[in-house]
Amino acid sequence: MKPIYLDYNATTPTDPEVVATMLPYFTEKFGNPANTLNAYGWTAESAVKTATGQVAKLIHCKSNEIIWNAGATEGNNSVVFGLIRKLRAENPNEKIHFLTSATEHLSVINSFLAAKKYEGIDVDFMPVQKDGTITPEILQKWIKPHTKLVSIMWVNNEIGSINPISELAPICNDQQIYFHTDATQAVGKIDVNLEKTPVHFLTFSAHKLYGPKGVGCLFTRSANPHVEIVPYLFGGGHQHGQRSGTLNVPGIVGAGKACEMANEKWLQESQQTQKMLQKFYEQLKEFIPTVSLNGPELERRSPINLSLTMNSPIELALPQLTGLAFSQGSACSTTEVTSSHVLKAIGLSLNQAQNTIRLSIGRWTTEAEMNQALEVLIKVFKSQ
């Protein structure tokens, strides 16, 4: 019997409607959208335009502000290193400071560390509050005279913290600092409205909202203000020269369809998953009073996420937890066990991190599955 899937923060199953929309573009409609001299190319180009519009509608932006790529990791690196190239071209001797938080996804943290090592960029990682968020006061305190980029994730992938992006972005706007947000865990789960939230760059991956893996988007604001970065992939000048390379048409079509579906479903689904998690946590706490919730309270966090510190190491309980598919709060290598940098940043010890599990649910999680998962956790940890 397959384990109960409780790892929607890691990836989501591709929705069957998305798969059905993609399939013709592998066989019947296989044209290259860059070739506009024949009907195959026209069909592919039209499909890409439709998908781009579907993304733009979901996040409330213009279609010409969307650049297709391989996902948020590529997008995050594009912003960091593309902006360095732009700033250096404008003023080769200018001192540059980039600012982010200690709880970011590793694609941001490691790109910042690489920018420091290879490009000589001054970088800082802001401490977060106990709930994992950055406040306007924290941000203002850490901004330097030569700060050029601030990157703060919209929703944390491990503990579900929702950062106040609508309050943070204007601080940077007022000081002419570029603001980027990795919104991979936000798009399709909470309201992301770029007409109201003045971020300059936004990135996300399709596979986190029931789309295919290997495709995502970079939003670059075109007006008020107009921003741009220097591309780091060169070739045929695809996507107005911003990201060369033949477009992954099936993946883009799937991503667009996933965004269209998210636009219709996200609010109802988020209310449903949040309600299920509230009930689950209350019942778990009743039987295991020592369990603790990491990150914000349930009404202020990602509607799909629970990060729970149990009363004994998860590693020792794994043989009894094979019926559940979830994530842990620590990572094992051949030489050592290391705590999640996110859990460490909010003050958890290595032992606490070893006792931590992340459960995340989604579109196809049922009440019956949640009840089964509850029974398993109570059986394993109640006697500990």
N, C-alpha and C positions, 0 to 999 in steps of 0.2 A: 504494500500500500504506500502511495506517495505521501511524503510528509506534508503537513499543513504549511502553506507558504505564508510566512510572516516577515517578509524582507522586501517590502515594496519601496523602501528608501534606497535599496541597492539597485533594483531594476524592476520593471513591471512587465507582465506578459503582454505581448503585442496583441491588441484587440483584433478579433477576427474580421471586423469591418475594415480595419486598417490593412490587414493582410490582403483582403479581397480587392481593395483599391490599388494596392501595389502590384499585384500579380501580372496584369496586362503589360506593365512597363518592363518586364523582364523578357517578354516574348513577342507580343504583337506590336506594341508601341515602344520599340527599343531605340528610337532615334536619339541622335546627339543634339541637344538644344542649341549648341553653338553653330550648328549647320542649318542655316535658314534658307537653303536653296532647294529643299525638297520637303514633301509632306511629313516625312518621318521626323525631321528636325522641328517643323512647325508644331507638330503634336506634342513633342517633348517640351518645347519652349512654352507652349500654352499651359501644360501641366505644372511646370515650375512656377509660372506666374500665378496660377490658381492657388498652389500650396503656399506661396509667399503671402498672398492675400489672406489666407486662412490664419497664418501666424500673426500677421499684423492686426487682424480683427481681435484675436485673443488678448494680445498685450497692448492694444490701443496705440498703434504707431502707424507710420506710413510704410508701404511696401518697399520703397526705395531705401529704407533704413535697415533692411534685413540682408545679412550676408550669410549664405549657407556654408557650413563647414562639417567637420567630422564629430563635433560635440563640444561640450563646455571646456574640456581640457585644452583643446586647440584654441577656442575662443579666448580663454583666459591668457594663454601665452601670447596670442596675437595682440591683445590689448597692452600687455606689459612691454613686450619687445618692439611692437610697432610704435608705441608711444615714445620709447627711448629713442628710436631712429628719428622720429619727427622732431623731438626736442633737441637732439644733437644737431640735426640739420639746420634748425633755426638759430641755435646758439651753442656752438661746439664747446665753449668753456663754462657754460652755466652749470652750477651745482644743482643736482637733482635729488629730491627726497620722495620716496614712495612709502605709503602708509597703509597697513592692513591690520587685521585682528589676529589674535593667537589661536582662534578656533576655525580659521578658514579651511576650505578643502585643500588637500595637498597640492593640487594643480596650481593654486594661487601661492601657497606658502613656498613651494619649491621653485616656482618661477621668480618670486621675489628674491630668494636666496641665490638663484643663478644670476639675476640682475646685479646683485651685490658683488658676487664673485667674479663675473666675467665682464661686467660693464661699469663697475665702480659706483653703483647707485647706493645712496644712503637709504637704508630701509629700516622700518620699525614695525614691531608687532604689538599692537595695543592689548593690554589686559582687558578681560571682559568681566562683567558682573557675575555674581554667583549663578544667575539664570542663563548665562552664556551670551548676553546681549551687549551691544555697544550703545551707550547713550550719547546724546548731543554734547553733554559736558565732557565725557571722556574724549570724544573726537576733537573737540575744540582745544583741549589741553595738549594733545599730541601733535597738532599741526605746527609745522615750522615755517619760517619765511620762504624756504625753497621747496616746500611740498608741492608736487606736481600731480600726483595721483593718489587717490584714496580708493581702496577696494574692500567692500564689506558685503558678505553674502546676505541674501535676503532671508533665507531660512536655513538653519543649520541641519546638516544631513545626519548627525549623530544624536543630538538631544532635542531637536525640534524648535529651538529658539527662533523667534521671528524678530529680526532687527527692524527698528523704526526708520526704514529707508526714506520715507516721505519727510522725515525730520532731519536726517543726516545729509541727504543730497543737497538741499538748499544752502547748507553751511558751506559746502564746497563751491557751489555756484557763485555765492556772494564773494568768495575769495579767489575766483578764477582758477580753481583746482579741478582737474578731471575726476569724475566719480564713476566707478565701475561697480556693478553688483553681479555676482554669480547667483542667478535666480533658478538654478536647476531644480531645487526642492520647493520652489514657490509656484512656478508656472503650472497652471492646471489644477492647483490645490487651494490657492488663496487668490484674492483679487490682485492682479498685476496690471496697473493702468499707467502707461507711460505718458499719457496726456496730462496726468495729475502729478506724476512723480518725476522730477527733473534729473534723472540719471543720464549720463552721457553714453555709457556703454552697459549693455546687459548681455549675459550669455546663458544658454541652457541647452540641455540634451533631450532629444525626443524620447529616448527609451525610459525616461522617468515618468512619462505621462501616456503610456500604452502605445508608443510609437516604436519604430525599429531602432536597433543599436547602430552606432557609427554615423549618426547624422545629428546636427544641431544648428544653432543660429547664433550669430553675433549681431546685436542691435547697435547701431551707431547713429546718434542723433544728427539730423540734417539741418535743424533750424532751432534758434532760441536756446542755446547757441548751435551753430554748425560746428561739428567736430569731425576730425578724421585722423587716421593713423597711417603710417607707412606699412604696406604689406610686406610679409616676409616670405611669401610664396610667389614666384615669378614664372611666367610662361605665356600662355596665349591671351592674357588680359581678361579672363572671364570675370563676371560679376563686376563690371566697370573697373577692372584692374585691381580689385580689392582682395581677390582670392583666386588665383589661377588654378586651373585643373578642370577636367571634364566633370560635370555635375553628376552626382549620384541620383539620377532621376527617380528610380523606384523608392529609394530612401526618403527623398524630399517629398514625393507624393504621399508616402506613409506618414511622415512628420506633419504635413499639412492636414491630412485627414484626422490625425490624432488631436491636433489643435482645434480643429472644427468641432470634434466631439467633446473635447474638454470645455469649450466655450458654452456648450449646451448643458453639460453635466456637472461641472466642478462644484457649484454651490450645493446642490442636492447631495452629491457624493461626500463632500467634506462634512456636511451636517450629519450624515449617516455614520461615517467612520468615527467622527468625534464622539458621537453618542455611544457607539460600541466600545470605544476605548474607555470612556468614563465609567461605564458599567463594569467592564473587565477589571479596571484598576480598583474600583471600590470593593468588588468581591474578593480580589486578590489580597487587598489590604486587610480585609476582615479575617481571612484565614492565616495570613502571614503579616502580622503588624509591623515587623521589622523592615519590610520592603520599603525602599525609598525611591522617589521619582527625581530624576535628574533633569535640569532645565526648568522652564517655567511651569506654572500650574496648567492643568489641562485646557482651560478656556483661553489661554494666551499662547498656545504652542501650535506647531504643525498639527493639522487635524488627522494625520495618519501615523503619528509617531509616539512611542513610549520608550524611554530609556530608564531601565529599572536596575537598581543595585540590590541584589539578593543577599541572603545571610551566609552564603558559602561560595567557594569558587565554582564558576560555571564549567571550567575545564574538567573538574572531577565528576560533574553531573552529566557530561555529554553522552555517555552510554545510555542514560535514561531519557535523553532528550532528542533521540533520533527521529521521533515523530513530528518534530517541529523544525522548520527552516527559519533561522533567525541570524542576527549578527551579535558579535561579542564586543566587549569594551576594552579588550587588550589583544595584541597581536603577538604571535609566537614565531620565533625564528629558530635556527638550529643552535644558537648560542645563548639566547636570553628571551625573557618575556618582557615586552614593553607595553606601557600604558598608552591608550589613545591620547593623542595630544589635546583633544577636545576635553576629555574627562580630567586630564591633568590641569588644564587651564581654568576649569571651574572648581578646582580644589580637591579633587578626589585623589586618594593615595593609590599606590600600585595595587594594594590588596583590594581596595574598593573597586578599582577598575576590573580586576580579575573576577569580581563578583557581579559584573554588570552585563546585562543583555539589552539589545535593542530589538523591539518588536515594531513592525510597521505593516499596516494593513491597507487594503485598497478596494478596487471596483468589484472584485469577485470574492472577497472575504465574507463568510457567512456567520450568522449567530451561532450555528452549530459548531463551526470550526473554532470560534472564540471560546465556546464552552468546553470543547475538548482540550484546547490549549490551557485553559484555566485549571482543569482537572489534573493535567500533567504537571504543571508548575506547583500546584498545591501538594500533590503526592510526593514530588521530589524534594521540595524545600521546606515543607511544614515541619518536618521532624528534625531539621538541621539545627 
